[in-house]
Amino acid sequence: MDTTIRNLDESAYRSLKARAALRGVPIGQLMSEAIRAYLGRPEPVEERRSLAELRPRPYPGGCERLSEEVDKIVYGA
């Protein structure tokens, strides 16, 4: 996939490009690894004072049949 990234810090880009060259990999591959690593980090936990303040959050798209998939794994259904 070809993508243009605007407003990228020039110093960060040069460092990333140099690291890609040292590893002998395309910069796109290194950028994909960096994005995956960022997305793999846990979301910051919101501080709450009580359970009464806890509000449900929507599941991300693609989870509409999640409970059925869990049942298949757990119960072999």
Secondary structure, DSSP 8 states (H G I E B T S, - for coil): ------S--HHHHHHHHHHHHHHT--HHHHHHHHHHHHHHS-------S-GGG-------TT-TTHHHHHHHHHH--
